[in-house]
Amino acid sequence: MRAVQVQTPGGPEVLVATEVADPEAGPGELLVRVAAAGVNYIDTYHRTGAYPLPTPFVPGLEGAGEVVAVGSGVSRFKVGDRVAWASAIGSYAELTRVPENLAVPVPDGVELDVAAGSMLQGMTMHYLTRSTYPVQAGDTVLVHAAAGGMGLLLTQQVKALGGTVIGTVSSAEKEKLAREAGADEIIRYTETAVAPEVRRLTDGQGVAVVYDGVGKDTFDASLDSLRIRGTLALYGAASGPVPPFDLQRLNAGGSLFVTRPTLAHHTLTVDELSWRSGEVFAGIESGKLTIRISGRYPLADAAKAHEDLQGRRTTGKLLLIP
């Protein structure tokens, strides 16, 4: 089969499409013909070795496709089923093995490419807004990178839950996308300091929660934008990891909360995985949640997809199409 392989950690150039042996479904596994694989920031951490994996490896955690074989002990799926996953390494390939307990069925009303583009970010959006800080009607929320894949989903969800969204973006084009998703106010961080503007827009109170996937570059502004007893949900580090900081800042800022959640800890059981993915798919089927796919790349262009993602040249979701 054709797959993208990393022989040595490094820059986007280490992503090489090549021929490798077809995998086989082991006990408790599905063998899936991949229709689409999601491209995510965590893939860049695997590629660079920031999150080390044994080499050589096929990157990619997220995808969707059709089951072509099942291993012994599999009971929830059969050949021909349409499935999606968010945490099965090896998805940048024509075929991949997916543990049964990490797979979910894709409803008939959801296309496979949309399913692939909704799993990791969709369920991250779900746990952030339903578990990390459950958004209540009337809450004002700050969403960084509001025109990105996560930002667009968070904005739609917060609005559906009755909240008000202040989004940050870098350009007029991205502002338009964020507003189309429902953002009430937009701050162009290239022109305006974020925290003072948040205070102005909230009559000095600050926001209930900041959803921050950027990290180092936005952390201070995120803390300074919170209301008393507000929550900073740091779910990623696109600009780099946040340096150590004095916890006394949380006291001085108003008894603030900071958390660094991850999807794996919010999909620990099949029931929880099914709940989160099921609500995401239901939102897509009903039209309440739109997955914006802004780029589709062949496997041979995986390096270009990573360059575009890290260069902040994208809006919405990127997919590899084997």
N, C-alpha and C positions, 0 to 999 in steps of 0.2 A: 504494500500500500504506500501511498504518498503521505508524508508527515513532515512537520517542522521539528527539527532537532537542535538541541543546544549541546555542543561538545565541551565547551569551556565557558564559564560565566563571562559576561562582558556587555558591550553596547548592542544596539539593534542588529549590527552586522553578524552577530553570532547566531541569529535565527536563520537556519538554512533548511530549505525544503529538499527532501531527499527520499529515496526508496528505503523502506524498512520492512522487516518481516511482519506479516499480519498477526495481530494479537489473537489470543483464544480466550474464551470466557472460562474463568476458573470457578471453583465452588462459590456460590452466592453472588456471582457476577453476571452482568448482561454484556453481550457484545453488540455495539450499536454502530450503525452506519451514520456518520455525523452529517447532518444537513447544514448546520451552522455552529460555529464556536464563538463565544463572546471574547472580546479583548478587554482586559481589565488592568488596573494599575498593579494589582498583586502579581500579574504575569511579568511585569517589568522588574519587580523585586526578586522573583525567581530567576529571571534572566541574568540579572547583575550579580546574583549571589547574596544580596541583602537578606533574603530568606533562602538559605542554602538547600539545594537538592542534589542527590547523587547524580553525577554525569556519566554518560550522556542521558538526557531526558527529553521527552516531548512535553512542551509547556501547555498551558491552557487548562483552566478548572471548570469552565462553564460551556454548556452546549445543549443541543437537542438533536434528535434523530430517530431512526427506526430500529427496533431490536431485530437483529439477524440471528442471534443464537443466545441460549441461556445456559449457565452452568448448573451443576448439581445443587439441589437445595433451594433453587429459586421458586417462589410460589406466587408472587404478586404480579409477575409479568410473563408474557409469552412472545414468541416470534411474531413480528408484525405490529406490535404495540408502538405507539409514539410516546417517547419519553424525553424528559429534560433533567438537567442536573446543574449544580452550582459548585461542587467541590470534588470533582473527579479529575485528577491530573492526567494529562495526555490527550486533551481535547483538540489540539491543533493537528488534526489527522483525519484521514478518510474513515478509519475505524478506531474505536476506543473501547476500553473495558470500563464499565461503571458498576460499582458495588450496588446491589439491589437496594440497600437501605439508604442510598444517596439519590436514588432516582424517583421522579414523580411522573404520573401520567399527564400527558398534554391533552386538554379538552379538544373536541372536534372544531370548536369555534376559534381556536388560536393556531395561527400558522407556525410552523416549526422555527422559522427564522425569528419571529417575534418572541416565541418561547425562549429561544437561546439568548435573546437580548434582554429578557426580563428576569431571569432567575437570580443572579447574584445581586444586581442593583435593586431589583424589585423587592426581594426579601430583606435586603439591607434597609431599604426605605421602610418596610413594614415593621421591623423590630425597632428601628429608631423612633418611629412615630407612635407605635403601639406599646412598646415595652421600655426602651431606654428613657424616653420622656413621653408619656402618653399625652398627646396634644388634645387640649380641651377647646371647646368653642369659646372664642374671645381671646385666646392666646395670640400674642404677636411673636413671630419666629424669624430668626435671621438664617438664611440659607446662602452659604458661600458657593461660588461657581454655579449660579442658578441656571445657566444655560447648558451645563454639562448633563451627561446621562443621569447621574444621581440628582443633580439640582432640579431638573425638570420633573422627575418623579416625586421628590420631596415636596416641591411646590404644589403639584396636583393633589397630593395626599393631604397636606396641611389645609388646603382650601376645602377639600371634601369634608374634613373634620371640623370646619367652622373657624379656622384660624386665619390670621393676617400674615402675609409673607412679605418680608423685606429681603430682596435678593441682591447679591453682588455679582457684577459682570465687568468685562473689560472693554466692550465695544457696543456701538449702536445696533449692530446685527444681533449680538447676543442679548441685548436688552429686549429687542423685539420678540425673540423666542421665549424669554422668561416671562414677559408680559402675556404672551399668548397662552402660556401654561397656567396663568392665573396670578402671577406676582402682583402685589398691590403697590409696592414701592421698589425702585431700583437705585442702587448706588454703584456708580462706575468708579471702582477703586483706583483706577489710573488717574482720576481727576479729583476725587474727593476722599478725605480721610473717613474711614468707615465708622469708627466708634462715635465721634462727635455727631455725625449725621444720624446714626441710629438714635442717639439721645434726643436729637432735635425732632425726629419723626415720632418718638414715643413720649413727648413732653417731659423728657428727662428721666423717665422710669427705666428704660432698657427693656430687653426682650426676655421672654420666659425661657427660651432655649436657643442655642446656636448649634446648627448642624454644620460641622466643619470637617471636610475631607481634604483640606489643603495642608494644614499642619503648621510648619515653622513660620511661614510668611504671614499667616493670619491669626496665630494663636493669641498674641497680645491684644489685638483689636477685638477678638472674640470675647475674651475675658472682660474687657472694658465695655462691652455692649450689653452685658447681662443685668437684669434687674436683681434686686435683693432675693437671695435663695434661688437664683437662676441656675440653669444647667448648661454646661458646655459638653456636647457630645462630639468627641474627636474620633471620627471613624476612618480616617485615612491620613496620609502624609505625602500628598502629591508634590509639595515643595521641599520635602525633607522632614526628618524627625524633629520634634519639639525639644529644645535643650532643657536640661534640668531647671526647675524654677522653685522659688521659695513658697512653700505652702501657706505662709502667712498672707500672701496675696489673696487667697480665697476668703480669709477673714476680713481683710480690709475692703474687699470688693463687695461684701454683703453676704457672708456665709454661703459662698458659691459652691457648686458641685462641678467636678470635672470627671469624665469617664472616658475610657478608651475601649469601646465594645468591638466585638467581631462577630461575623455571621455564624461561625462554627459553634459558638457558645449559645446561640439562639435557635439552633436547629439540631439539638442533641438527640432527639427521638424522632422516629418516623411520624408520630402524631404531630409534633411541633412543625416538622418540615412540611407535612401535608397541609396543616392549617395556614402557614404563611404563604406557601406557593399557591394554595387553593384560593386565598383571598386576592392575591395578585392576578391570577388568571381570571377570576370572576370580575375584577375591575376592568380587565382588558375586554372580556366578552361583552360587558355591559356598556362599554364606551366611556366609562368614567376615568379610565387610565389609558393614556396613549404612550406607546413606546416609540420614541423617535430614533430610527436607525439612520445614522448620517453617513455611514461608510461601510461598504462591503468590499473585501479584498480577497483575492485568491491566496492559497497557502504560500505561493512564491513571493508574495508581497507582505509577509508578516512583519518584516523589518520596517517597511513603510508605515504600517499600521501603528507600530510602537512609536516611531518618530512623530507621527501626527498626534498621537495621544499625549505624549510627553511634551510636545511643543505647544500644547494648548491651542492647536489649530482646528479642533473638532468641537462639535456640539452633538449632544445625544450619544447614541451607542454605536460602537464599531464591531463589526463581525468579520470573521474569516469564513469563506465559503469553500469547502474542499471540492 
